[in-house]
């Protein structure tokens, strides 16, 4: 019996999220496999949404936050 295939979220551990102005609102802009790609997407998102808060995380750990 073969093991089940990992879900797409397990395969792409990095998450770039656009945070809303209200607490708890968010939109996942992208997921990435590598840290290098995730950081590039994070920087591009900062350019695209300069007035918005964007976070880069892996699991429960926030790796970058445009809000400070």
C-alpha positions as CSV (number, residue, x, y, z in Angstrom):
1,X,0.0,0.0,0.0
2,X,1.5,3.4,-1.0
3,X,1.4,6.4,1.4
4,X,-1.0,9.2,0.6
5,X,0.4,12.1,-1.4
6,X,1.2,15.2,0.6
7,X,-1.3,18.1,0.2
8,X,-0.2,21.1,-1.8
9,X,0.1,23.1,1.5
10,X,2.6,20.6,2.9
11,X,4.7,20.8,-0.3
12,X,4.7,24.7,-0.2
13,X,5.7,25.6,3.4
14,X,6.2,29.4,2.9
15,X,3.2,31.7,2.8
16,X,3.0,35.3,1.8
17,X,-0.2,37.0,3.2
18,X,-1.8,40.4,2.6
19,X,-3.2,41.6,5.9
20,X,-6.5,43.5,6.0
21,X,-7.1,46.7,7.9
22,X,-9.5,44.9,10.2
23,X,-8.2,42.3,12.7
24,X,-8.3,38.8,11.3
25,X,-8.8,39.7,7.6
26,X,-6.2,38.3,5.3
27,X,-5.6,37.0,1.8
28,X,-2.9,34.5,0.9
29,X,-1.1,36.0,-2.1
30,X,1.3,33.1,-2.7
31,X,2.8,30.0,-1.3
32,X,6.4,28.9,-2.1
33,X,8.7,25.9,-1.8
34,X,11.9,27.7,-1.1
35,X,12.9,30.5,1.2
36,X,14.6,32.3,-1.7
37,X,11.5,32.3,-3.8
38,X,9.3,33.3,-0.8
39,X,11.5,36.3,-0.1
40,X,11.4,37.4,-3.7
41,X,7.6,37.1,-3.8
42,X,7.4,39.0,-0.5
43,X,9.5,41.9,-1.9
44,X,7.4,42.0,-5.1
45,X,4.2,42.1,-2.9
46,X,5.6,45.0,-0.9
47,X,6.1,46.9,-4.2
48,X,2.6,46.0,-5.4
49,X,0.9,47.0,-2.1
50,X,3.2,49.6,-0.5
51,X,0.6,50.9,1.9
52,X,-0.5,47.4,3.1
53,X,0.9,45.0,5.7
54,X,2.4,41.8,4.2
55,X,3.8,38.9,6.1
56,X,6.0,36.0,5.1
57,X,5.7,32.9,7.3
58,X,6.6,29.3,7.5
59,X,4.2,27.4,9.7
60,X,3.5,29.4,12.8
61,X,6.8,31.4,12.4
62,X,6.7,34.9,10.9
63,X,9.9,35.4,8.9
64,X,9.2,38.9,7.6
65,X,6.6,41.6,8.3
66,X,6.3,44.8,6.3
67,X,4.5,46.4,9.2
68,X,7.5,46.7,11.4
